Amino acid sequence: MGYPDLDQARRQQAALQRVIDEHAGGIDPRRLRRALALCRELSSSVEDEYLRRKVLLVEECAAELFCAREPRPRGSIPGADYLRQRIHEALELVQSRLYSLAHLVG
């Protein structure tokens, strides 16, 4: 495992969170491109398989969130709310993993 720049990874995770939080809804190809670019940067900044799996989940949810006018609902939860919740959970796990990795190398 390599951890060349945990600070950069933290910045990318925070930027990704902002991209999701600022989305008002609907189709948004520019925001999707930005989210996917941040996901790629985040995945490549830290060599960690767990982190990469969580970032992949963010990519998949962001693709659906930004490419559908109204993402399909999951039970009684509106689709966009469900996807944002999944993304937030994954990004919290990424943040936690980065914290853990910092203590391993620190």
ZANUTOR-771494 format. One record per atom (N, C-alpha, C): x, y, z. Coordinates in steps of 0.05 Angstrom, whole numbers, plus 5000, padded with zeros to 4 digits. Layout:
N
XYZ/...
***
This chain:
106
501749765000/500050005000/501850255000/501050454984/502450704983/500650934990/501651125005/500051355013/501551615007/501951674982/503651904975/502552174983/499852214983/498852474989/496052465002/495952405027/493352385041/491952655043/493552875045/492253135045/490853195019/492053124997/490853164971/488252994969/488352754979/486052574978/483752694995/484452815018/482352945034/481153185020/482753335006/481653564990/479853464968/480553254955/478953144934/476253034945/476452904968/473952804980/472153034988/473253244999/471553475006/470453614981/471953634960/470953754936/468753584924/469053324925/466953144915/464453174931/464653204957/462353254974/460953504966/462453714960/461253974952/459753944925/460953794906/459653754880/456853624884/456753434902/454253294907/452353474922/453253614942/451553784958/450354014943/451754114923/450854354908/449054274885/448654024879/446953934857/443953984864/442754144847/439954214852/437954014841/438953824825/437253624813/437253634783/436253424771/436153404742/438753324729/438753324703/441053234687/443153454687/445653374693/447753574695/450453444686/450953444660/453353314650/455953434660/455953704663/458453834673/459153744701/457053734718/457553644746/458353344746/457253184728/457952904727/460952884719/461753024699/464653014691/466453094714/465653304729/467253404751/467353184773/465053064779/465052854800/466752614792/466552534767/468052304758/471052364757/471852614750/474652684751/475752684779/474152784798/474952784826/475152494836/473352324828/473452044837/476051914826/476751964801/479151844789/481651944804/481652204810/483952324824/484152204852/481952184866/481952074893/482851784893/481851624874/482751344873/485651314867/486751494850/489551464843/491451584864/490451754881/492151884901/492951704924/491351504929/491951314951/491551034941/493550874944/493450594936/492150424958/489550404957/488050254978/485550144965/485349884966/483049754952/480349824965/480249834992/477749915005/476850184996/478650374996/478050644987/477050644958/478350494941/477550484913/474750374910/474050174926/471250064924/469250274932/469750424952/467850634961/467650854940/469850924928/469851134907/468351034883/468650774876/467150664854/464050674859/463250634884/460450664891/459550954887/461251144894/460551424890/460251474860/462051374844/461851414815/459251304804/458551064812/456050944802/453551104810/453451194835/451151344845/451151624832/453451744829/453552014816/452651994787/453451784773/452551754745/449551744743/448251594761/445351584760/444151854769/445251974790/444152224800/444252454780/446452474765/446852694746/445852634718/445052384713/444152314685/441152264683/439752294704/436852244703/435352484713/433152554699/431552774710/430552714737/429552474740/428552374766/429452084769/431652044784/432551764788/430351594800/430251344794/428151164803/428051144834/425751164845/425551144875/426250864885/427050854910/427650604924/425550584946/423550434942/421350424961/420050694964/419850784988/418551044993/420451284991/423051224987/425151434986/425451524957/425151784952/425651884925/428451814916/428751754890/431351664879/433651844884/433352104880/435552294885/436352294914/434452284932/435152284961/436652024968/435751804957/437051544962/439951554952/440351654928/443051664916/444851854932/443852084940/445452264956/446252134983/444351994995/444951855020/447151655016/446951494995/449051284990/451751424985/451751644970/454251784965/455451894991/453752025007/454652135033/455851915050/454451685052/455451465068/458151365058/458451335031/460951245020/463151455025/462551705022/464651915027/465451935056/463551875074/464251865103/466151635108/465651405095/467451185098/470251235086/470251385064/472851465052/474351645071/472951835083/474152025102/475251865126/473751675136/474651515158/477151345151/477151235126/479451075117/481951255115/481551495104/483851675102/485051745130/483251785149/484051835176/485751595187/484651355182/486051115192/488851085178/488851125152/491451105138/493451305147/492551545154/494351755164/495651665190/494151525206/495251425232/497151185228/496751035206/498550815200/501250915191/501351125176/503851235166/505051445184/503351555202/504251775219/505751675242/
***
